[in-house]
Amino acid sequence: MATNSHVLLVLFLYAAVGDVAGMNHIVGKSFGWTIPQNASFYQDWAAPRTFYVGDKLVFLYSSGMHNVIEVSKEDFEACTQKNTVNIHFSGPTILKITKPGDHYFICGLRRHCFGGQKLSIKAEELLDPLSIHSDSPKDRMKLFNGGRNIHGGGFNF
């Protein structure tokens, strides 16, 4: 009987906390990856979120209508494609964040980037559970959830 209770507890905690290996961030929420109504839309979407190595960015768009190009900071700021990191043409595109630091994404079709279809994020390393020596409930919950704040359910809209 105790074994069944432990299994149920683990399943409940997994459902409540989500996948500790990485959060799925739906870029732009239900709006998806398209030309926004204001140029700061995607930065406003990203601002309250924390991104970690292992998370995935989910760009929802129709192939042929948009693309996702990971670019340098300079290309991001100028909406150019001189130093591309990766190019993705098939929507939806799911990109796993594999290293910490700044990441820059634009749509390279027509003048979409100039219309605000661009996103920059800063990814952080997950905390090492063995390095946390805190008694605060918030830090203990981050320890339980692989070093991240809880967004719930494994998806972050």
N, C-alpha and C positions, 0 to 999 in steps of 0.2 A: 504494500500500500504506500509506503514511504517513497518508493521508486516512482510510482505514478504521480505523486504529488510533486516530486522534483522535476519530472518531465514537464508537467503542466506549468510549473513556475518558470522554467527556462523558456518555454514557448510564449508565455505571457510577457516576460521581460523582453524577449526578442521582438515581439510585435509592438511593444510600447516604445522601445528604444530605437529599433531599426538595425540596419546592417552596419556593424562597427568597422567594416572594411572600407566603407566609402559611402558618401551620400550622393544621390542623384539629384542634380540641380536642373530643373526645367527652365532653360534660359528664356526670360521674358514672360514666365508664367503661361497663362492661356493665350497670350498674344503671339507667342512663338518667336521665331527668328524671321523678321520682316522689317520693312522700313517703318520706323515708329513715327508717331505724330509729333514728338519733340526730340531734339537731338540728344538729350540727356537720359532718355528712357532706360537704356540698358545699364548705364552707370547708376541710375537711381535704383534699379532692380538689384544690382550687385551690392550696393552700399551697406545694407544691414546684414549681409551674409558673411560667414566665415568659410573659406574654402581651404581644404586640406589635401595633401598628397593622398591619392587613392580615391578621391571624389570623382564623379563623372559629371560633365556638362552635357546636357541633352539639348541640342539645337533642333527645334521642330520647324521644318520648311519643306516645300515641294522642290524636288530636283528640277533644275532648269530655270527656276524662278529666283533662286538665291544660292549661295555657297558659303562655306566657312573657311577662311584663310587665317592661319596663325602667322603673325608677322612680328617684326621687330617694333620696338617702341617708336622709332622714327617713322616707320611705315604707318603705324597706327595713328600717330599725330597728323601726318600728311595725307592719309588715305591713299597710300601708294603700295606697290607690291614689288619693291626692289630687293628685299631680304625676307622672302617667305620661309617659314619653318615647315608648314604643312598646308596642303590644299585639299579640301573635301567638297565634292560636287554632288554627292548623293544624299538626299535628305530622307529621313532625319539623320543627323550626325551625332554620334555619342563619342565624346572624347574623355579619356581618363587622364586625370592630372597625375603626372609621373614624377614631377620634381617641384621643389618649393621655389617661390619667387614670383616675379611678375609674368603674366601671360596676356597676350594681346590678340584679339580676333576681330576680323572685319568681314563684311560681304564685299567681294571683289567685282560684282557685276555692276555695270553701268555706273551710276553715281550714288549707289545705295549707302556707301560708307559716309559720304558727305551729307546724306540725309539722316545720319545718326545710327545706322546699322553697324555698330561697332561696340565691342565690350573689352574692358580690361579688368583683370582680377589679380589678386595677390594670394598665392597658395602658401599655406604654412605646413610644416612637418607635424605629424601627429605626435602628441606627447608620449614619451616612453613611460609606460605604467610604473616601471621600477624607479623612475626618477622623481615621482611625486611624493613629497613628504609634507603634506598639508592636512590639517584637520578640518578645513572648511568643507561644508556639505557640497558646495558648488564644485570644488576640486575633486572631491571623492566621486561625484557623479560623472565628471569628465573622465576620471580614471576608469570607471565602470564602462563608459561609452567610448573607449579607445582614444581618449584624449580630446574629444570634441564636445561642444555644447550640443544639447539635444534639440534637433529640429523636428523630430517625430517621424515615425513610419518609414524612413528610408528615402523619402522623396522630399525635396525642398522646393516649393513653388514660390 
